[in-house]
Each structure stands twice: as structure tokens, then as C-alpha cells.
Amino acid sequence: GQAPDPAPALTFPPGFLWGTATASYQIEGAAREDGRTPSIWDVYSHTPGRVLNGDTGDVADDHYHRWREDLDILADLGVGAYRFSVAWPRVQPTGSGPANAKGIDFYSRLVDGLLERGIKPVATLYHWDLPQELEDAGGWPVRETAHRFAEYAGIVADALGDRVPTWTTLNEPWCSAFLGYGSGVHAPGRTDAADSLRAAHHLNLAHGLAVRELRDRLPAGAEVSVTLNLHQVRPVSDSPEDVDAARRIDGTANRVFTGPMLDGAYPQDVRDDTAHLTDWSFVQDGDTALIHQPLDFLGVNYYSPTLVAHDPQGAEHGSDGHGASEHSPWPAGDGVAFHQAPGPRTAMGWGIDPTGLYDLLVRVGREHPGLPVVITENGAAFDDRVGDDGRVDDPERVAYLRGHLSEVHRAIESGVDVRGYFLWSLLDNFEWGYGYSKRFGAVYVDYATQRRIPKSSAHWFGQVARTGTLPRG
Ligand code: GBH
């Protein structure tokens, strides 16, 4: 017989942005240095029983001290852009008052180091490290936190706005609201469904207020965005019950954010589905108009689709892929069960299905024509090991990336305006509730020595980025 034709090489549009991504608490370490105060993740990770193996971000990848070496690795790979996040408690300790010059200096040096190496800096203002002092004052369920965030956004824009061309307000507010205040598997570990909805609204408000601050301060041409972990929610069957379960999960997974941010209103079905928990009186006059700010692109993080079914037995809690909890992150999820499709999984147990990314991109393109999309995270954890030859060979990650990139290409061919792709993550790092047990990096980190070893996927991705072409496979 004849071998099947290999998949053809796929070329991405000129100017397509290739990058890798990280987040402050996951890589920096130096938790008590240069005026940084504790964030909710310091307190949470230091609380026994919260993070696997008692791991914390105290040292992490020690990137705070090793950033030059890390930027050299990035430059060697030839990937054109780098998405990092700014730690609020470094820049504005305790979440109010003046800027901390030493904290600003760190990000200023980092940005200069990127520019010197010809790498485009993409800054995220909030990747989950809320100053603990603001949590003690009520955290995201409290309206004032949104105003604090806007002030902090202004500080960072004043400091870096002359050199950072691309900005993201929040990373994955779904996780902050529903894992942080609903299921409690993320910091601050609170478990109150009504609070999680309040948190979602105040994160939306924080986004809108911050976009205003950024637009006031950034030079013309700077790009402003938000990153959502949009869920590709699929019903297990066409039955009306399963389809309705998918609608309800889609409501608080996606539309509770895209509604106000992109369309200027909360969907009525989301309000109705959660009316047993709250009367939504936390939404004040003018809020949704404020949240509805023009954006230059939408950032989308995608890992795996979400498969749901109607289940009269009630919710199957803890199925968010983030550890078991008796509490659900789904305020509209009563009577919904989460299923796992058969087939390959990553080390997180997440199903591998690149068609979910295609479907998600096509949906965004259809529902929000004229809004460019950047994939701000995609990647996978696998059980990477250093071989006898000192190399880290990770063909599963190459296959994962190849599969997802070909679906991105297919979405572009279908007319979706996808402008870039960031691999999560540059480095193995602190994977939240899973500590250091899960490795998402293109670069392996030996935590005992802090030695970095680019995995075979790093070399593969670097070539894709340099050539703008997915090779035949
Ligand atoms: C991202 O979170 C983070 O931005 C990043 O910091 C993190 O390291 C990385 O991904 C890897 O985890 O449909 O209920 O089963 C991703 C968090 C993971 C949250 C998948 C939703 C499935 C939800 N998302 N999870 S569910």
C-alpha cells in the first residue's frame, strides 16, 4: 500500500505575531524583595493543603534575577514577541498609594532588554496576583477593587507606555472570579457563588476603567486588549436538555464577560439562571457602558473543549480541571455534568482536541466581526524528562502545537482575523494549585539548579516562528 500524504506545509499571513507567554507569580520568585508585598497567591500557597506538595512561588524560576538569561534564550529561539505580566504588589505595594520605584525598575529593565533583542513586549496588567491588602478589604467582590485596579493601570502605563506597544488588562477573569471565589481552587480560596458573580462584575468594571486609563496615557497606536479563557462548550448530544446545559455553562464561562465587554450588556439568560443567588444589584447605572470599551483585539486562551450533559443528579463538582472541590465554579451549573471525551489527554488530564480551537475562533469571528483575535495562550503539560544525553525530547508537545496551529491556520482560511499565537509557556513554572508538578514550558527548568534546557519543542516552535510556516508533517 501507499503511505498517506504528509500534511502539507502551512504558511501564516505576513506579520502574524509569534510569541511565548509567562506570568509574574509563576516565574519570578523574589517574593519579598525590593518592596514587594504579599499577593493573594503568596497567602494561598503558604496555607497548608492548598497547593500540591506545599509548593509556593517564593523562588519559582528565579526569573527576577535570571531575566537576562531568559531573554537570551528567547532571542536564540527567534520568537518575535513575549507576553509577560506585571506583579501589582511589586509596582504598587498593598494596592494603593504611590508607585514603588524598584518594582517599576524591574519591568523597565525587562522591557528594555526585550527591545534590545528585537522582541515585542506584550504586557498583561493582572495575571491573578491581587495585593493581599485589597483582598483583606474584600477583594474582587468589592467594587472599590475595580477603582484600585484602574489606578494601578495608570501607574504602569505612565512607567512603560513609551516602550510597550501592546497591553492586556486582565488574564482570564473567569478563573479569578469562579475558581478564586466560587470553587476556591485558586486564591483567595473563597467559596460563595454570589460572591463569585460579584467578583465577575467588578473584574469587568476593572477592565473598563483600566482601558480608559490606558487610552488616556498611551501614545496613539498602542493596542489595548483583554484575555479571556473562552470555553468551547459542547453538549454531549443534540437533546434539548443537553443543549440547554451547554447554554447555561456558556453563559457564565463566556458570555458573562463577552456580553458587557464586547456587546455592552449582560445576557438576560445569565441573569435569569443565577437569579436564585443574586438580584444583580451590584450592577449600577452606567456600568455596562463603562465596561464596553473599544478594543484593538481580543486575546483568547485555549487548552481543551468543555463537554457537558444534562444530569438530573446535579452538578459534578470539581471537574474544572483544577483540582477537586466540593464547591462548583458554575453558578448556573445545577443539573449539569462534565464529561471527558475519549482520546488522548495531557498530563493535566485535559482532552486534546484542536478542533475546539477552530470552532472557538470561528464563533468569535462570527459574533464579533471586525474584532481581531490573538491566541494569547495555547500549550500543554506533559511528563518531560531529561534524557541521558542531557536533552529533553517532547514529541507529544510538538504534536499538540502542530495540531492546534493547523486549526488556527484553517480558521484564518475560513476568514477569521487571527493576528498572532503565543505558546504557553516559555518556561516550566508554578502551575497554580498543581505547584511544580506540571510542566508547560518550551524550556525545561531544573528547579534544583535553575538550569534551563530548551526542549525539542522549543527548537521546533522557534523555527515555525522564524519562518512563519508550519512544516510538512
Ligand atoms: C491558564 O489557565 C493560565 O492563564 C496560566 O497561568 C496557566 O498556567 C495555564 O493556563 C495552564 O493551566 O471546562 O471547567 O473543565 C488555564 C485555566 C484551564 C481554566 C482549563 C479552565 C477547564 C475548565 N483553565 N480549565 S472546565
Residues whose N, C-alpha, C, O or C-beta is under 5 A from the ligand:
A	BS01	GBH	A23 E172 T306 S319 D320 G321
